Amino acid sequence: MRLSSFYLPTLKENPVEATIASHRFMLRAGMIRQEAAGIYAWLPLGLRVLRKIEKIVREEQERAGAVELLMPTIQPADLWSESGRFDAYGPEMLRIQDRGGRDMLYGPTNEEMITDIVRANVKSYKQLPKMLYHIQWKFRDEVRPRFGVMRGREFLMKDTYSFDASPEDARKSYLKMFAAYLRTFRRMGLETIPVKADPGPIGGDLTHEFVVLAENGESDIYLHRGLIGKDIPGSDFDFQGNLEPIFSDWTSLYAATDEMHDEAAWGEVPDEDKLSLRGIEVGHIFYFGTKYSEPMRARVQTAEGKEVPMEMGSYGIGVSRLLGALIEAHHDEDGPKWPASVAPFHIGLVNLKVADEETSKVCAELEASLEAAGIEVLYEDTTDRAGEKFARMDLCGLPFQIVVGPRGLKEGELELKIRKTGEKTSIPVDNAATHIIKLVQEELQLLAIA
Amino acid sequence: MRLSSFYLPTLKENPVEATIASHRFMLRAGMIRQEAAGIYAWLPLGLRVLRKIEKIVREEQERAGAVELLMPTIQPADLWSESGRFDAYGPEMLRIQDRGGRDMLYGPTNEEMITDIVRANVKSYKQLPKMLYHIQWKFRDEVRPRFGVMRGREFLMKDTYSFDASPEDARKSYLKMFAAYLRTFRRMGLETIPVKADPGPIGGDLTHEFVVLAENGESDIYLHRGLIGKDIPGSDFDFQGNLEPIFSDWTSLYAATDEMHDEAAWGEVPDEDKLSLRGIEVGHIFYFGTKYSEPMRARVQTAEGKEVPMEMGSYGIGVSRLLGALIEAHHDEDGPKWPASVAPFHIGLVNLKVADEETSKVCAELEASLEAAGIEVLYEDTTDRAGEKFARMDLCGLPFQIVVGPRGLKEGELELKIRKTGEKTSIPVDNAATHIIKLVQEELQLLAIA
């Protein structure tokens, strides 16, 4: 993609309304634009990251056996009356009347609708288990939207719903999502810890939040050092097999947000293993049994011929919020430092002198070779000053930058900068493409968590 | 994908509310489920087709030089007051008040918002031309939603907006979209004709509807036979080159819907070239000049230093509606007949006797070989009766069916059925995979319009 054909409205000044790094950089790098409080347009650079996050989420959902559908954004109120939530849900629910005066709402979540969909068709335990998910825009009318996409009103979420004939099977579904989430976030280059969440009146140990470790995170988390960098399931992991070992491996060491912090249990963690860090919630998985299937009469026949309400769980990932979390976890003062798997482009190719024929020729050839190998290139082909180009590239946060100018070319060299470390090296023009393709592929391979 | 793991709630009976084939089959094949009048959940089979249509639309937009962004579904009313449309738009607009009492709306279209986005950043002719598009859910509160996804309330649309510094440049942008649309629909296996649309008070010849020819189409169209099967731009077509020839090639022959039908001009078409057919509108492209940029003060400096409002056009494709149009154009009494490029799966693999070890072994091997070659397989691995399996496969409308049973295997054979023609042939098991992979790839290649 040539920058001259792209649409990248960067800002030089820090927007006053942005108090945290991710919000600031997303506005400044032209990734998003605010259209109303907590409502954003996703500009091309931001949308590319959003789509890559979606893709990873989707791949890991499918690997775990979940099947994708798509529920609409607008829901009829009737369903919510069945569960009792239409009146119970607070002013965060955006309530709407259509032209016929019917009560509708912009879905803040989808338990009711998915239960309705499944009860219409699933009548026997033989049709179970089922895990269905969708990735859809939701709306929660927050009283004080803030921190950009971290707490927006219109936001993109992945939610999965599991349906089983017994609590034992529901536990298996829960563990599948638990394992899938470990892979999902790690593939984005995030260090994420599952921590116990508050099960509320339902009780039990089957509810976890997945928290990204980030210096400026919103909540305090307390964890055992052994959870950092812990192995996660590989790509050949058998989701049909016994998932108890991986679950207990991850949950037997202490991890809690301040809300669930237990001083007694914390006291038993050896001092040298105690870590107290900040975190951002990016996922939440929850086994809630028959909370919706009971009032909504979503029932199946068991093998014994008994009719029972289905056992359900729900599993959310804040897809748009993840952009914020990623930047909070990976940035410096100049901008984000995107992990290659979610970077809007893999490489920024900076032409220092567009008017110079040789420089532009080398750039165009390099662009073509890289793109032919599946590498995504943002080619900086504008006539702006070098300083502007460098600042903009750092602000975009692409993992690698290649700088090509007439002076270097005289020596047969161009410059490669690794955004993550800031490291710069000269490399020969001759085999530059091969060298860079290998670099990018290695980085992507690392994040594929084979 | 194994049917036992998929979610495919097919219906045996014809739903009474469905009066046209596409609506009927989409409900019966478990592609969609109505959640409220004109509001549908996209079940897994339907969603797969929707995503394939989206992908083709996206690829052709990018090829023509359009850049993707994503505007939110909920918009503030202010912008629409600037253009004067907040009051002018009828009850089709879903108006909403948020918890703070602010007027909002669910976007029925995005001219105002995109104009606002572009005016914030584009100040000079040097930054133009720009073509920006998004694929997003829209809402129009139709008084009588009907025909399933053909006239729904919540629907998925691709809309592109072009911004230019002069009417001459705007014409170039228009022609790019014109050419892109020819490729887009043909790649889906649709015979589509651009017909003159009503330019309204703006006048000129730069507005066309793209109409799919389908027996049960909603409107009458009159066209010159020469337009049928006419060549379209190949994949090496130069969108930066002179587009006038392709435009005049397609627009010099008579084509009009009944609204724009001109008896005098029609009289000049030789009788043997006159075709009167039915059609379904799936796209609309429109040059509207400064209709929005003028009141919204979206201006640029020209090369001569003059400040002028930008020249704009908008270009829509009814993405979710296309599923209906595709079925109307391609079906028989048993179900849809999907073109391979948009089929939910390429192949239905029917195991006639799951309990038979050899049959299941052959099926599993075939499934693995096909999937390894990138062929999408829906493996019918249920214990249902053969008759049910066949009917369901026809209802799903996958381009190819492979039927494997113990009797055929004894002869070393399996059966291949081509859904489009109904043709059945026996093929040897031994090189079945190779044979089928070739068949599917040829079909896909044909639709890639190289």
Contacts between the chains, C-beta under 8 A, distances in Angstrom:
chain1	res1	chain2	res2	distance
A	5	B	65	6.3
A	5	B	67	7.2
A	6	B	67	6.0
A	7	B	67	5.1
A	7	B	69	7.0
A	7	B	130	6.2
A	7	B	132	6.1
A	9	B	120	7.0
A	9	B	121	3.7
A	30	B	121	8.0
A	33	B	117	6.0
A	33	B	120	7.3
A	35	B	71	7.3
A	35	B	72	5.9
A	35	B	75	6.6
A	35	B	76	6.5
A	35	B	113	6.5
A	35	B	116	7.9
A	36	B	74	7.3
A	36	B	75	7.4
A	36	B	76	4.2
A	36	B	102	7.6
A	36	B	104	7.0
A	39	B	72	4.9
A	39	B	74	5.8
A	39	B	75	7.9
A	39	B	76	7.7
A	40	B	72	6.4
A	41	B	69	6.5
A	41	B	70	6.9
A	41	B	71	4.7
A	41	B	72	6.2
A	41	B	113	6.9
A	41	B	117	6.0
A	42	B	69	6.0
A	42	B	70	4.1
A	42	B	71	7.8
A	43	B	69	5.2
A	43	B	117	7.6
A	44	B	67	5.1
A	44	B	68	6.1
A	44	B	69	5.2
A	44	B	132	7.9
A	47	B	68	6.0
A	47	B	69	5.7
A	47	B	70	5.1
A	50	B	70	7.6
A	65	B	5	6.4
A	67	B	5	7.2
A	67	B	6	5.9
A	67	B	7	5.0
A	67	B	44	5.1
A	68	B	44	6.2
A	68	B	47	6.0
A	69	B	7	7.0
A	69	B	41	6.4
A	69	B	42	6.0
A	69	B	43	5.2
A	69	B	44	5.2
A	69	B	47	5.7
A	70	B	41	6.9
A	70	B	42	4.1
A	70	B	47	5.1
A	70	B	50	7.5
A	71	B	35	7.3
A	71	B	41	4.7
A	71	B	42	7.8
A	72	B	35	5.9
A	72	B	39	4.9
A	72	B	40	6.4
A	72	B	41	6.2
A	72	B	137	7.6
A	72	B	154	4.9
A	73	B	73	6.1
A	73	B	137	5.9
A	73	B	154	6.6
A	74	B	36	7.3
A	74	B	39	5.8
A	74	B	94	7.9
A	74	B	106	7.3
A	74	B	139	6.6
A	74	B	153	7.6
A	74	B	154	5.5
A	75	B	35	6.6
A	75	B	36	7.4
A	75	B	39	7.9
A	76	B	35	6.5
A	76	B	36	4.2
A	76	B	39	7.7
A	91	B	99	4.6
A	92	B	99	7.9
A	94	B	74	7.8
A	94	B	96	6.6
A	94	B	98	6.8
A	96	B	94	6.6
A	96	B	96	5.3
A	96	B	106	7.9
A	98	B	94	6.8
A	98	B	141	5.5
A	98	B	153	7.9
A	99	B	91	4.6
A	99	B	92	7.9
A	99	B	141	4.7
A	99	B	143	6.8
A	102	B	36	7.6
A	104	B	36	7.0
A	106	B	74	7.3
A	106	B	96	7.9
A	106	B	106	7.9
A	113	B	35	6.5
A	113	B	41	6.9
A	116	B	35	7.9
A	117	B	33	6.0
A	117	B	41	6.0
A	117	B	43	7.6
A	120	B	9	7.0
A	120	B	33	7.3
A	121	B	9	3.7
A	121	B	30	8.0
A	130	B	7	6.2
A	132	B	7	6.0
A	132	B	44	7.9
A	137	B	72	7.6
A	137	B	73	5.9
A	137	B	137	7.4
A	139	B	74	6.5
A	141	B	98	5.5
A	141	B	99	4.7
A	143	B	99	6.9
A	153	B	74	7.6
A	153	B	98	7.9
A	154	B	72	4.9
A	154	B	73	6.6
A	154	B	74	5.5
